[in-house]
Amino acid sequence: MILEVAILNVKPGKEADFEQAFGKTQAIVSTMKDYLLHHFYDSFPTVERYTSVYENAH
């Protein structure tokens, strides 16, 4: 299993625009295979992906 964390920066004053655009996007994202959930994060410009080392060792 891979956990993907994508932290998105939203410019101050553009929060409503982002939420409206993401509302459309989440309808697509949530139908993807193996999709579990998403959350809104504080703004930090980081994308990280994780996979289990143990799982890949076997």
C-alpha distance matrix in Angstrom:
0.0 3.8 6.6 9.8 13.1 16.2 19.4 22.3 26.0 28.5 32.1 34.4 36.2 33.6 31.4 32.8 32.4 28.7 28.1 30.0 28.1 24.7 25.9 26.2 22.9 20.9 22.4 20.8 17.4 17.0 17.6 14.7 12.4 9.5 11.3 11.5 14.0 15.8 18.5 21.4 21.6 24.7 25.4 24.0 23.4 19.9 16.6 13.8 10.3 8.3 6.1 7.1 10.5 11.2 8.4 9.8 13.3 13.6
3.8 0.0 3.8 6.3 9.7 12.7 16.0 18.9 22.5 25.1 28.7 31.1 33.1 30.5 28.5 30.2 29.5 25.8 25.6 27.6 25.5 22.2 23.9 24.2 20.7 19.1 21.1 19.3 15.7 16.1 17.1 14.1 12.6 10.2 10.9 11.4 13.1 14.0 16.4 18.9 18.8 21.7 22.1 20.5 19.7 16.2 12.9 10.2 6.6 5.4 4.8 7.6 10.8 12.6 10.6 11.1 14.7 15.8
6.6 3.8 0.0 3.8 6.5 9.9 12.9 16.0 19.5 22.1 25.7 27.9 29.9 27.5 25.3 27.1 26.8 23.1 22.7 25.0 23.3 19.8 21.5 22.4 19.0 17.2 19.6 18.4 14.6 14.9 16.7 14.2 13.6 10.9 10.3 10.0 10.7 11.0 13.0 15.4 15.2 18.1 18.8 17.4 17.0 13.7 10.7 8.3 5.7 5.2 6.7 9.4 12.7 14.7 13.3 14.2 17.5 18.9
9.8 6.3 3.8 0.0 3.8 6.4 9.7 12.6 16.2 18.9 22.4 24.9 26.9 24.4 22.5 24.4 23.8 20.0 20.1 22.4 20.3 17.1 19.3 20.0 16.5 15.2 18.0 16.6 12.9 14.0 16.1 13.6 13.9 12.0 10.6 11.0 10.8 9.9 11.7 13.5 13.1 15.9 16.0 14.7 13.8 10.7 7.5 6.0 4.5 6.5 9.1 12.3 15.2 17.7 16.4 16.7 20.1 21.8
13.1 9.7 6.5 3.8 0.0 3.8 6.3 9.6 13.1 15.8 19.3 21.6 23.8 21.6 19.6 21.9 21.5 17.7 18.0 20.7 18.9 15.7 18.2 19.5 16.2 15.0 18.3 17.5 13.9 15.0 17.7 15.8 16.7 14.9 12.8 12.4 11.1 9.1 9.7 10.7 9.7 12.2 12.4 11.1 10.8 7.9 5.6 5.2 6.2 8.4 11.8 14.7 17.4 20.0 19.3 19.7 22.8 24.8
16.2 12.7 9.9 6.4 3.8 0.0 3.8 6.3 9.8 12.6 16.1 18.6 20.8 18.4 16.8 19.1 18.4 14.7 15.5 18.1 16.0 13.2 16.2 17.3 14.1 13.6 17.1 16.2 13.0 14.9 17.7 16.0 17.6 16.5 14.0 14.3 12.4 9.7 9.9 9.7 8.8 11.0 10.2 9.2 8.3 6.4 4.4 6.5 8.5 11.6 14.9 18.1 20.6 23.4 22.6 22.6 25.8 27.8
19.4 16.0 12.9 9.7 6.3 3.8 0.0 3.8 6.8 9.7 13.1 15.4 17.8 15.8 14.3 17.1 16.8 13.1 14.2 17.2 15.7 13.1 16.2 17.9 15.2 14.8 18.6 18.3 15.4 17.1 20.2 19.0 20.9 19.8 16.9 16.7 14.2 10.8 9.7 8.2 6.2 7.5 6.5 5.8 5.9 5.4 5.9 8.6 11.4 14.2 17.8 20.8 23.2 26.0 25.5 25.6 28.7 30.9
22.3 18.9 16.0 12.6 9.6 6.3 3.8 0.0 3.8 6.4 9.8 12.5 14.7 12.4 11.3 14.2 13.4 9.9 11.7 14.5 12.8 11.0 14.4 15.9 13.6 14.0 17.7 17.5 15.2 17.4 20.5 19.6 22.1 21.5 18.4 18.5 15.8 12.2 10.9 8.5 7.4 8.0 5.9 6.6 6.1 7.5 8.4 11.8 14.5 17.6 21.0 24.2 26.6 29.5 28.8 28.8 31.9 34.1
26.0 22.5 19.5 16.2 13.1 9.8 6.8 3.8 0.0 3.8 6.5 9.2 11.9 10.2 9.8 13.2 12.6 9.7 12.2 15.0 13.7 12.7 16.1 17.8 15.9 16.8 20.4 20.4 18.5 20.7 23.8 23.2 25.7 25.2 22.1 22.1 19.2 15.5 13.6 10.5 8.9 7.9 4.6 6.1 6.1 9.1 11.1 14.6 17.7 20.7 24.3 27.4 29.6 32.6 32.1 32.0 35.1 37.4
28.5 25.1 22.1 18.9 15.8 12.6 9.7 6.4 3.8 0.0 3.8 6.4 8.4 6.5 6.3 9.7 9.3 7.0 9.6 12.3 11.6 11.3 14.4 16.3 15.3 16.3 19.7 20.3 18.9 20.9 24.1 24.0 26.9 26.6 23.3 23.2 20.0 16.3 14.2 10.7 10.0 8.9 6.6 9.4 9.9 12.8 14.6 18.0 20.9 23.9 27.4 30.5 32.9 35.7 35.1 35.1 38.3 40.4
32.1 28.7 25.7 22.4 19.3 16.1 13.1 9.8 6.5 3.8 0.0 3.8 6.2 5.4 7.1 10.3 9.8 8.9 11.9 14.1 13.7 14.2 17.1 18.8 18.2 19.5 22.7 23.4 22.3 24.5 27.5 27.5 30.5 30.3 27.0 27.0 23.7 20.0 17.8 14.2 13.3 11.5 9.0 11.5 11.9 15.3 17.5 21.0 24.1 27.2 30.7 33.8 36.1 39.0 38.5 38.4 41.5 43.8
34.4 31.1 27.9 24.9 21.6 18.6 15.4 12.5 9.2 6.4 3.8 0.0 3.8 5.5 6.7 9.9 10.6 10.5 12.6 14.9 15.5 16.0 18.4 20.5 20.4 21.4 24.5 25.6 24.7 26.4 29.6 29.9 32.9 32.6 29.0 28.6 25.2 21.5 18.8 15.0 14.2 11.8 10.2 13.2 14.5 17.9 20.3 23.6 26.7 29.5 33.1 36.0 38.4 41.2 40.8 41.0 44.0 46.2
36.2 33.1 29.9 26.9 23.8 20.8 17.8 14.7 11.9 8.4 6.2 3.8 0.0 3.8 5.7 7.6 8.6 9.8 11.6 13.2 14.4 15.6 17.4 19.5 20.0 21.2 23.9 25.3 24.9 26.5 29.6 30.3 33.6 33.5 29.8 29.5 26.0 22.4 19.9 16.2 16.2 14.4 13.3 16.5 17.7 20.9 22.9 26.3 29.1 32.0 35.5 38.4 41.0 43.7 43.1 43.4 46.5 48.5
33.6 30.5 27.5 24.4 21.6 18.4 15.8 12.4 10.2 6.5 5.4 5.5 3.8 0.0 3.8 5.6 5.2 6.2 8.7 10.0 10.7 12.1 14.1 15.9 16.4 17.8 20.5 21.7 21.4 23.2 26.2 26.9 30.2 30.4 26.8 26.8 23.4 19.9 17.8 14.3 14.9 13.9 12.5 15.6 16.3 19.3 20.8 24.2 26.8 29.8 33.2 36.3 38.9 41.6 40.7 40.9 44.2 46.1
31.4 28.5 25.3 22.5 19.6 16.8 14.3 11.3 9.8 6.3 7.1 6.7 5.7 3.8 0.0 3.8 5.5 5.1 6.1 8.6 9.9 10.3 12.0 14.6 15.0 15.7 18.5 20.1 19.6 20.9 24.1 25.0 28.2 28.1 24.4 24.0 20.5 17.0 14.6 11.2 12.1 11.5 11.1 14.7 15.9 18.4 19.7 22.8 25.3 28.0 31.3 34.2 37.0 39.5 38.6 39.1 42.4 44.2
32.8 30.2 27.1 24.4 21.9 19.1 17.1 14.2 13.2 9.7 10.3 9.9 7.6 5.6 3.8 0.0 3.8 5.4 5.1 6.2 8.6 9.8 10.4 12.9 14.2 15.1 17.2 19.3 19.4 20.5 23.5 24.9 28.3 28.4 24.7 24.5 21.0 17.9 15.9 12.9 14.7 14.8 14.7 18.2 19.2 21.5 22.4 25.5 27.6 30.3 33.4 36.3 39.3 41.6 40.4 41.0 44.4 45.9
32.4 29.5 26.8 23.8 21.5 18.4 16.8 13.4 12.6 9.3 9.8 10.6 8.6 5.2 5.5 3.8 0.0 3.8 5.5 5.2 6.2 8.5 9.9 11.3 12.5 14.2 16.2 17.7 18.1 19.8 22.5 23.6 27.2 27.8 24.2 24.5 21.4 18.3 16.9 14.1 15.8 16.1 15.2 18.3 18.6 20.9 21.5 24.8 26.8 29.8 32.8 36.0 38.9 41.3 40.0 40.3 43.8 45.3
28.7 25.8 23.1 20.0 17.7 14.7 13.1 9.9 9.7 7.0 8.9 10.5 9.8 6.2 5.1 5.4 3.8 0.0 3.8 5.4 5.1 5.9 8.3 10.1 10.2 11.7 14.4 15.6 15.3 17.1 20.0 20.8 24.2 24.6 21.0 21.3 18.1 14.9 13.6 10.8 12.5 13.2 12.3 15.2 15.4 17.5 17.9 21.1 23.0 26.0 29.1 32.2 35.1 37.6 36.3 36.6 40.0 41.6
28.1 25.6 22.7 20.1 18.0 15.5 14.2 11.7 12.2 9.6 11.9 12.6 11.6 8.7 6.1 5.1 5.5 3.8 0.0 3.8 5.5 5.1 5.9 8.8 9.6 10.0 12.5 14.5 14.4 15.4 18.5 19.8 23.2 23.3 19.6 19.5 16.2 13.2 11.9 9.5 12.2 13.5 13.7 16.8 17.6 19.1 19.2 22.0 23.6 26.3 29.1 32.0 35.1 37.3 35.9 36.6 40.1 41.4
30.0 27.6 25.0 22.4 20.7 18.1 17.2 14.5 15.0 12.3 14.1 14.9 13.2 10.0 8.6 6.2 5.2 5.4 3.8 0.0 3.8 5.5 5.1 6.9 9.0 10.2 11.6 13.7 14.6 15.7 18.2 20.0 23.6 24.3 20.7 21.1 18.1 15.5 14.9 13.0 15.8 17.2 17.1 20.1 20.4 22.0 21.8 24.6 26.0 28.7 31.4 34.4 37.6 39.7 38.1 38.6 42.2 43.3
28.1 25.5 23.3 20.3 18.9 16.0 15.7 12.8 13.7 11.6 13.7 15.5 14.4 10.7 9.9 8.6 6.2 5.1 5.5 3.8 0.0 3.8 5.4 5.4 6.4 8.8 10.5 11.6 12.5 14.4 16.7 17.9 21.5 22.5 19.2 20.1 17.5 14.9 14.8 13.1 15.7 17.2 16.6 19.0 18.6 20.0 19.5 22.5 23.7 26.7 29.3 32.5 35.5 37.8 36.1 36.3 39.9 41.2
24.7 22.2 19.8 17.1 15.7 13.2 13.1 11.0 12.7 11.3 14.2 16.0 15.6 12.1 10.3 9.8 8.5 5.9 5.1 5.5 3.8 0.0 3.8 5.3 4.7 5.8 8.6 9.8 9.7 11.4 14.2 15.2 18.7 19.3 15.8 16.5 13.7 11.1 11.2 10.0 12.9 15.0 14.9 17.2 17.1 17.9 17.1 19.7 20.7 23.5 26.0 29.1 32.3 34.4 32.7 33.1 36.8 37.9
25.9 23.9 21.5 19.3 18.2 16.2 16.2 14.4 16.1 14.4 17.1 18.4 17.4 14.1 12.0 10.4 9.9 8.3 5.9 5.1 5.4 3.8 0.0 3.8 5.5 5.4 6.8 9.4 10.1 10.8 13.3 15.3 18.8 19.5 15.9 16.4 13.7 11.8 12.2 11.6 15.0 17.4 17.8 20.4 20.6 21.2 20.3 22.6 23.3 25.7 28.0 30.9 34.2 36.1 34.1 34.9 38.5 39.4
26.2 24.2 22.4 20.0 19.5 17.3 17.9 15.9 17.8 16.3 18.8 20.5 19.5 15.9 14.6 12.9 11.3 10.1 8.8 6.9 5.4 5.3 3.8 0.0 3.8 5.6 5.6 7.3 9.2 10.6 12.2 14.1 17.8 19.2 16.1 17.4 15.3 13.8 14.9 14.6 17.8 20.2 20.1 22.3 21.9 22.5 21.1 23.4 23.8 26.5 28.5 31.6 34.8 36.7 34.5 35.0 38.7 39.4
22.9 20.7 19.0 16.5 16.2 14.1 15.2 13.6 15.9 15.3 18.2 20.4 20.0 16.4 15.0 14.2 12.5 10.2 9.6 9.0 6.4 4.7 5.5 3.8 0.0 3.8 5.4 5.4 6.2 8.6 10.4 11.5 15.2 16.5 13.4 15.0 13.2 11.6 13.1 13.1 16.0 18.6 18.4 20.0 19.3 19.4 17.8 20.0 20.2 22.9 25.0 28.1 31.3 33.3 31.1 31.4 35.1 36.0
20.9 19.1 17.2 15.2 15.0 13.6 14.8 14.0 16.8 16.3 19.5 21.4 21.2 17.8 15.7 15.1 14.2 11.7 10.0 10.2 8.8 5.8 5.4 5.6 3.8 0.0 3.8 5.3 4.8 5.7 8.5 10.0 13.5 14.2 10.7 11.8 9.8 8.7 10.6 11.4 14.7 17.8 18.3 20.0 19.8 19.5 17.7 19.4 19.3 21.6 23.5 26.3 29.7 31.4 29.3 30.0 33.6 34.3
22.4 21.1 19.6 18.0 18.3 17.1 18.6 17.7 20.4 19.7 22.7 24.5 23.9 20.5 18.5 17.2 16.2 14.4 12.5 11.6 10.5 8.6 6.8 5.6 5.4 3.8 0.0 3.8 5.8 5.6 6.9 9.6 13.1 14.5 11.5 13.0 11.8 11.6 13.8 14.9 18.4 21.5 22.0 23.8 23.5 23.1 21.1 22.6 22.2 24.2 25.7 28.4 31.9 33.4 30.9 31.6 35.3 35.7
20.8 19.3 18.4 16.6 17.5 16.2 18.3 17.5 20.4 20.3 23.4 25.6 25.3 21.7 20.1 19.3 17.7 15.6 14.5 13.7 11.6 9.8 9.4 7.3 5.4 5.3 3.8 0.0 3.8 5.6 5.6 7.1 10.9 12.9 10.5 13.0 12.5 12.4 15.1 16.3 19.3 22.5 22.5 23.7 22.8 22.2 19.8 21.2 20.5 22.7 23.9 26.9 30.1 31.7 29.1 29.5 33.3 33.6
17.4 15.7 14.6 12.9 13.9 13.0 15.4 15.2 18.5 18.9 22.3 24.7 24.9 21.4 19.6 19.4 18.1 15.3 14.4 14.6 12.5 9.7 10.1 9.2 6.2 4.8 5.8 3.8 0.0 3.8 5.4 5.5 9.1 10.3 7.5 9.9 9.4 9.3 12.4 13.9 16.6 20.0 20.2 21.0 20.2 19.2 16.6 17.7 16.8 19.0 20.3 23.2 26.5 28.2 25.7 26.2 29.9 30.4
17.0 16.1 14.9 14.0 15.0 14.9 17.1 17.4 20.7 20.9 24.5 26.4 26.5 23.2 20.9 20.5 19.8 17.1 15.4 15.7 14.4 11.4 10.8 10.6 8.6 5.7 5.6 5.6 3.8 0.0 3.8 5.6 8.4 9.1 5.9 7.6 7.4 8.6 11.9 14.2 17.3 20.8 21.7 22.7 22.5 21.3 18.7 19.3 18.2 19.7 20.8 23.3 26.8 28.0 25.5 26.4 30.1 30.3
17.6 17.1 16.7 16.1 17.7 17.7 20.2 20.5 23.8 24.1 27.5 29.6 29.6 26.2 24.1 23.5 22.5 20.0 18.5 18.2 16.7 14.2 13.3 12.2 10.4 8.5 6.9 5.6 5.4 3.8 0.0 3.8 6.6 8.6 6.9 9.6 10.6 12.2 15.7 18.0 20.9 24.5 25.1 26.0 25.4 24.0 21.1 21.6 20.0 21.4 21.9 24.3 27.7 28.8 25.8 26.6 30.3 30.1
14.7 14.1 14.2 13.6 15.8 16.0 19.0 19.6 23.2 24.0 27.5 29.9 30.3 26.9 25.0 24.9 23.6 20.8 19.8 20.0 17.9 15.2 15.3 14.1 11.5 10.0 9.6 7.1 5.5 5.6 3.8 0.0 3.8 6.3 5.5 9.2 10.8 12.3 15.9 18.3 20.7 24.2 24.5 24.8 23.8 22.1 18.9 19.0 17.1 18.5 18.8 21.4 24.6 25.8 22.8 23.3 27.1 27.0
12.4 12.6 13.6 13.9 16.7 17.6 20.9 22.1 25.7 26.9 30.5 32.9 33.6 30.2 28.2 28.3 27.2 24.2 23.2 23.6 21.5 18.7 18.8 17.8 15.2 13.5 13.1 10.9 9.1 8.4 6.6 3.8 0.0 3.8 5.6 9.0 11.7 14.0 17.8 20.5 22.6 26.2 26.7 26.7 25.7 23.5 20.1 19.5 17.0 17.7 17.2 19.4 22.6 23.4 20.1 20.8 24.4 24.0
9.5 10.2 10.9 12.0 14.9 16.5 19.8 21.5 25.2 26.6 30.3 32.6 33.5 30.4 28.1 28.4 27.8 24.6 23.3 24.3 22.5 19.3 19.5 19.2 16.5 14.2 14.5 12.9 10.3 9.1 8.6 6.3 3.8 0.0 3.8 6.3 9.6 12.3 16.0 19.2 21.0 24.7 25.6 25.4 24.8 22.3 19.0 17.9 15.2 15.3 14.7 16.5 19.9 20.5 17.5 18.6 22.2 21.8
11.3 10.9 10.3 10.6 12.8 14.0 16.9 18.4 22.1 23.3 27.0 29.0 29.8 26.8 24.4 24.7 24.2 21.0 19.6 20.7 19.2 15.8 15.9 16.1 13.4 10.7 11.5 10.5 7.5 5.9 6.9 5.5 5.6 3.8 0.0 3.8 6.2 8.7 12.5 15.6 17.7 21.4 22.4 22.6 22.3 20.2 17.1 16.6 14.6 15.2 15.6 17.8 21.3 22.3 19.6 20.8 24.4 24.5
11.5 11.4 10.0 11.0 12.4 14.3 16.7 18.5 22.1 23.2 27.0 28.6 29.5 26.8 24.0 24.5 24.5 21.3 19.5 21.1 20.1 16.5 16.4 17.4 15.0 11.8 13.0 13.0 9.9 7.6 9.6 9.2 9.0 6.3 3.8 0.0 3.8 7.3 10.7 14.2 16.3 20.1 21.6 22.0 22.3 20.2 17.5 16.7 15.0 15.1 15.7 17.3 21.1 21.8 19.5 21.3 24.7 24.8
14.0 13.1 10.7 10.8 11.1 12.4 14.2 15.8 19.2 20.0 23.7 25.2 26.0 23.4 20.5 21.0 21.4 18.1 16.2 18.1 17.5 13.7 13.7 15.3 13.2 9.8 11.8 12.5 9.4 7.4 10.6 10.8 11.7 9.6 6.2 3.8 0.0 3.8 7.0 10.6 13.0 16.8 18.5 19.4 20.0 18.3 16.2 16.0 15.1 15.8 17.2 19.1 22.8 23.9 22.0 23.6 27.0 27.5
15.8 14.0 11.0 9.9 9.1 9.7 10.8 12.2 15.5 16.3 20.0 21.5 22.4 19.9 17.0 17.9 18.3 14.9 13.2 15.5 14.9 11.1 11.8 13.8 11.6 8.7 11.6 12.4 9.3 8.6 12.2 12.3 14.0 12.3 8.7 7.3 3.8 0.0 3.8 7.0 9.5 13.3 14.9 15.9 16.7 15.4 13.8 14.3 14.3 15.6 17.7 20.0 23.5 25.1 23.6 24.9 28.2 29.2
18.5 16.4 13.0 11.7 9.7 9.9 9.7 10.9 13.6 14.2 17.8 18.8 19.9 17.8 14.6 15.9 16.9 13.6 11.9 14.9 14.8 11.2 12.2 14.9 13.1 10.6 13.8 15.1 12.4 11.9 15.7 15.9 17.8 16.0 12.5 10.7 7.0 3.8 0.0 3.8 6.4 10.1 12.3 13.8 15.4 14.6 13.9 14.7 15.6 17.0 19.6 21.8 25.1 26.8 25.8 27.1 30.3 31.5
21.4 18.9 15.4 13.5 10.7 9.7 8.2 8.5 10.5 10.7 14.2 15.0 16.2 14.3 11.2 12.9 14.1 10.8 9.5 13.0 13.1 10.0 11.6 14.6 13.1 11.4 14.9 16.3 13.9 14.2 18.0 18.3 20.5 19.2 15.6 14.2 10.6 7.0 3.8 0.0 3.9 7.1 9.2 11.5 13.3 13.5 13.6 15.2 16.9 18.8 21.8 24.2 27.3 29.4 28.5 29.6 32.7 34.3
21.6 18.8 15.2 13.1 9.7 8.8 6.2 7.4 8.9 10.0 13.3 14.2 16.2 14.9 12.1 14.7 15.8 12.5 12.2 15.8 15.7 12.9 15.0 17.8 16.0 14.7 18.4 19.3 16.6 17.3 20.9 20.7 22.6 21.0 17.7 16.3 13.0 9.5 6.4 3.9 0.0 3.8 6.2 8.1 10.6 10.8 11.7 13.4 15.7 17.5 20.9 23.3 26.1 28.3 27.9 28.9 31.8 33.7
24.7 21.7 18.1 15.9 12.2 11.0 7.5 8.0 7.9 8.9 11.5 11.8 14.4 13.9 11.5 14.8 16.1 13.2 13.5 17.2 17.2 15.0 17.4 20.2 18.6 17.8 21.5 22.5 20.0 20.8 24.5 24.2 26.2 24.7 21.4 20.1 16.8 13.3 10.1 7.1 3.8 0.0 3.8 6.4 9.7 10.9 13.0 14.9 17.8 19.7 23.3 25.6 28.1 30.6 30.5 31.3 34.0 36.2
25.4 22.1 18.8 16.0 12.4 10.2 6.5 5.9 4.6 6.6 9.0 10.2 13.3 12.5 11.1 14.7 15.2 12.3 13.7 17.1 16.6 14.9 17.8 20.1 18.4 18.3 22.0 22.5 20.2 21.7 25.1 24.5 26.7 25.6 22.4 21.6 18.5 14.9 12.3 9.2 6.2 3.8 0.0 3.8 6.6 8.9 11.5 14.1 17.4 19.9 23.5 26.2 28.4 31.2 31.1 31.4 34.2 36.6
24.0 20.5 17.4 14.7 11.1 9.2 5.8 6.6 6.1 9.4 11.5 13.2 16.5 15.6 14.7 18.2 18.3 15.2 16.8 20.1 19.0 17.2 20.4 22.3 20.0 20.0 23.8 23.7 21.0 22.7 26.0 24.8 26.7 25.4 22.6 22.0 19.4 15.9 13.8 11.5 8.1 6.4 3.8 0.0 3.8 5.7 9.0 11.5 15.1 17.6 21.3 24.0 25.9 28.9 29.0 29.1 31.7 34.3
23.4 19.7 17.0 13.8 10.8 8.3 5.9 6.1 6.1 9.9 11.9 14.5 17.7 16.3 15.9 19.2 18.6 15.4 17.6 20.4 18.6 17.1 20.6 21.9 19.3 19.8 23.5 22.8 20.2 22.5 25.4 23.8 25.7 24.8 22.3 22.3 20.0 16.7 15.4 13.3 10.6 9.7 6.6 3.8 0.0 3.8 7.0 10.2 13.8 16.8 20.5 23.5 25.1 28.4 28.4 27.9 30.6 33.3
19.9 16.2 13.7 10.7 7.9 6.4 5.4 7.5 9.1 12.8 15.3 17.9 20.9 19.3 18.4 21.5 20.9 17.5 19.1 22.0 20.0 17.9 21.2 22.5 19.4 19.5 23.1 22.2 19.2 21.3 24.0 22.1 23.5 22.3 20.2 20.2 18.3 15.4 14.6 13.5 10.8 10.9 8.9 5.7 3.8 0.0 3.8 6.5 10.2 13.0 16.7 19.7 21.3 24.6 24.6 24.2 26.8 29.5
16.6 12.9 10.7 7.5 5.6 4.4 5.9 8.4 11.1 14.6 17.5 20.3 22.9 20.8 19.7 22.4 21.5 17.9 19.2 21.8 19.5 17.1 20.3 21.1 17.8 17.7 21.1 19.8 16.6 18.7 21.1 18.9 20.1 19.0 17.1 17.5 16.2 13.8 13.9 13.6 11.7 13.0 11.5 9.0 7.0 3.8 0.0 3.8 7.0 10.3 13.8 17.1 18.9 22.2 21.7 21.2 24.2 26.6
13.8 10.2 8.3 6.0 5.2 6.5 8.6 11.8 14.6 18.0 21.0 23.6 26.3 24.2 22.8 25.5 24.8 21.1 22.0 24.6 22.5 19.7 22.6 23.4 20.0 19.4 22.6 21.2 17.7 19.3 21.6 19.0 19.5 17.9 16.6 16.7 16.0 14.3 14.7 15.2 13.4 14.9 14.1 11.5 10.2 6.5 3.8 0.0 3.8 6.7 10.3 13.5 15.2 18.4 18.2 17.8 20.6 23.1
10.3 6.6 5.7 4.5 6.2 8.5 11.4 14.5 17.7 20.9 24.1 26.7 29.1 26.8 25.3 27.6 26.8 23.0 23.6 26.0 23.7 20.7 23.3 23.8 20.2 19.3 22.2 20.5 16.8 18.2 20.0 17.1 17.0 15.2 14.6 15.0 15.1 14.3 15.6 16.9 15.7 17.8 17.4 15.1 13.8 10.2 7.0 3.8 0.0 3.8 6.9 10.4 12.4 15.5 14.8 14.4 17.5 19.8
8.3 5.4 5.2 6.5 8.4 11.6 14.2 17.6 20.7 23.9 27.2 29.5 32.0 29.8 28.0 30.3 29.8 26.0 26.3 28.7 26.7 23.5 25.7 26.5 22.9 21.6 24.2 22.7 19.0 19.7 21.4 18.5 17.7 15.3 15.2 15.1 15.8 15.6 17.0 18.8 17.5 19.7 19.9 17.6 16.8 13.0 10.3 6.7 3.8 0.0 3.8 6.8 9.1 12.0 11.6 11.6 14.5 16.8
6.1 4.8 6.7 9.1 11.8 14.9 17.8 21.0 24.3 27.4 30.7 33.1 35.5 33.2 31.3 33.4 32.8 29.1 29.1 31.4 29.3 26.0 28.0 28.5 25.0 23.5 25.7 23.9 20.3 20.8 21.9 18.8 17.2 14.7 15.6 15.7 17.2 17.7 19.6 21.8 20.9 23.3 23.5 21.3 20.5 16.7 13.8 10.3 6.9 3.8 0.0 3.8 6.3 8.9 7.9 8.0 11.1 13.1
7.1 7.6 9.4 12.3 14.7 18.1 20.8 24.2 27.4 30.5 33.8 36.0 38.4 36.3 34.2 36.3 36.0 32.2 32.0 34.4 32.5 29.1 30.9 31.6 28.1 26.3 28.4 26.9 23.2 23.3 24.3 21.4 19.4 16.5 17.8 17.3 19.1 20.0 21.8 24.2 23.3 25.6 26.2 24.0 23.5 19.7 17.1 13.5 10.4 6.8 3.8 0.0 3.8 5.4 5.2 6.4 8.7 10.7
10.5 10.8 12.7 15.2 17.4 20.6 23.2 26.6 29.6 32.9 36.1 38.4 41.0 38.9 37.0 39.3 38.9 35.1 35.1 37.6 35.5 32.3 34.2 34.8 31.3 29.7 31.9 30.1 26.5 26.8 27.7 24.6 22.6 19.9 21.3 21.1 22.8 23.5 25.1 27.3 26.1 28.1 28.4 25.9 25.1 21.3 18.9 15.2 12.4 9.1 6.3 3.8 0.0 3.8 5.5 5.2 6.2 9.2
11.2 12.6 14.7 17.7 20.0 23.4 26.0 29.5 32.6 35.7 39.0 41.2 43.7 41.6 39.5 41.6 41.3 37.6 37.3 39.7 37.8 34.4 36.1 36.7 33.3 31.4 33.4 31.7 28.2 28.0 28.8 25.8 23.4 20.5 22.3 21.8 23.9 25.1 26.8 29.4 28.3 30.6 31.2 28.9 28.4 24.6 22.2 18.4 15.5 12.0 8.9 5.4 3.8 0.0 3.8 5.5 5.1 7.0
8.4 10.6 13.3 16.4 19.3 22.6 25.5 28.8 32.1 35.1 38.5 40.8 43.1 40.7 38.6 40.4 40.0 36.3 35.9 38.1 36.1 32.7 34.1 34.5 31.1 29.3 30.9 29.1 25.7 25.5 25.8 22.8 20.1 17.5 19.6 19.5 22.0 23.6 25.8 28.5 27.9 30.5 31.1 29.0 28.4 24.6 21.7 18.2 14.8 11.6 7.9 5.2 5.5 3.8 0.0 3.8 5.5 5.9
9.8 11.1 14.2 16.7 19.7 22.6 25.6 28.8 32.0 35.1 38.4 41.0 43.4 40.9 39.1 41.0 40.3 36.6 36.6 38.6 36.3 33.1 34.9 35.0 31.4 30.0 31.6 29.5 26.2 26.4 26.6 23.3 20.8 18.6 20.8 21.3 23.6 24.9 27.1 29.6 28.9 31.3 31.4 29.1 27.9 24.2 21.2 17.8 14.4 11.6 8.0 6.4 5.2 5.5 3.8 0.0 3.8 5.5
13.3 14.7 17.5 20.1 22.8 25.8 28.7 31.9 35.1 38.3 41.5 44.0 46.5 44.2 42.4 44.4 43.8 40.0 40.1 42.2 39.9 36.8 38.5 38.7 35.1 33.6 35.3 33.3 29.9 30.1 30.3 27.1 24.4 22.2 24.4 24.7 27.0 28.2 30.3 32.7 31.8 34.0 34.2 31.7 30.6 26.8 24.2 20.6 17.5 14.5 11.1 8.7 6.2 5.1 5.5 3.8 0.0 3.8
13.6 15.8 18.9 21.8 24.8 27.8 30.9 34.1 37.4 40.4 43.8 46.2 48.5 46.1 44.2 45.9 45.3 41.6 41.4 43.3 41.2 37.9 39.4 39.4 36.0 34.3 35.7 33.6 30.4 30.3 30.1 27.0 24.0 21.8 24.5 24.8 27.5 29.2 31.5 34.3 33.7 36.2 36.6 34.3 33.3 29.5 26.6 23.1 19.8 16.8 13.1 10.7 9.2 7.0 5.9 5.5 3.8 0.0
